[in-house]
Amino acid sequence: MPDYNWTTAAPTELLVVSDVKRYLRISHNSEDEDLARWITASRLAVESYTGLLIGDRAVTFYRSDFPAGRQPLQLPFLPVNSLTSINYLDVDEASQSISTGVVSLRNTLQPEVIPDSEWPSTSQYHTDAVTLVADAGYTAATVPAGLKMAMLHYIAASYEYRGERAAADHSFHSLLSPYVQGDEFTVY
């Protein structure tokens, strides 16, 4: 298995303070900063628990080489909305790119990039010889209702109990269990 790593930019939060205030029936503005922090905390909790990316963002994926032949290049994050670029170092250490028009994206439980022809050979001296940039993460229009509800539940528990007990209780986990992807997808 080749080495890989990936980084992600900060996502667009799917929940906004006004949505959370409506859900919690809060009419004042004195806790808006706390609510904004809990929005981020709830997204991180959902991402960590499910392995799914919540909120649209750019993801950069690094890999030591391409798969052999026409084998799919598997991506360890989902959902993938589109591919932005694929760059690599060839065997002569020269920077090259592959048009995203000559590959297909299969966005299943294990997203894959499938080439129209064989993958090129890469430098053997870099753990990041292949760099793929993708737009990934659920958007406000595509996020499953259960994930959004789990985030609101997490915020409500955080608001109500203010640290007296763990916000992620049984119902939080129950809302998320249908979406859990497995250990290989866990976002830390």
Residue, then its C-alpha position, 0 to 999 in steps of 0.5 A: m500500500p503506498d503512503y498517503n496523507w491529506t490536508t483540508a482547508a477550513p470548511t464552510e459551516l452548514l449551520v449558522v447561529s440564526d438556525v441554532k437560535r431558532y432550534l434552541r428558541i433563543s431570542h437574545n444575542s448574548e450567547d452568539e459567540d458560544l453558539a458559533r463555537w458549538i457549531t464548529a465543535s458539533r461539526l468536528a464531533v460528527e466528522s470524527y464519529t462518522g468519517l464524513l466531511i461536513g461542509d464544503r472545502a478543498v482537500t489536498f491528497y498526497r500519495s507516493d505513486f499511482p496505482a498500477g495500470r488502470q486500477p482506481l486511485q482510492l480516496p480516504f475521504l467522502p463525499v467528493n464533489s469534484l476533482t480540481s487538479i491532479n499533479y505528479l512528479d514523473v520518473d525524471e523528477a519533472s512536474q506534470s499534470i493530468s487533466t481531470g477530463v481524462v479521469s472519472l470520479r466514482n463517488t461511492l462509500q470508497p471514492e475512486v478516481i479511475p483513469d481513461s488510460e494507464w496511470p503514468s509512472t512517478s518518481q520513486y523518491h517522494t512520499d508526495a509524488v502525486t498530489l490530487v486536489a478535490d472539492a469535498g464535503y457535504t453542502a447545505a443542499t446535500v447534507p443528510a437530515g440525520l447529520k444536521m439533526a445530530m449537530l443540532h442535538y450536540i449543540a442543544a446538549s452543550y447549551e443545556y448542560r454547559g459542561e456538566r456532562a458529555a454533550a455526545d450522549h446516546s441519542f447523538h450516537s443513535l442519530l449518527s450510527p447509520y452514517v458511520q464509515g469505518d476506522e479508515f475514514t476517521v477524521y482527526 
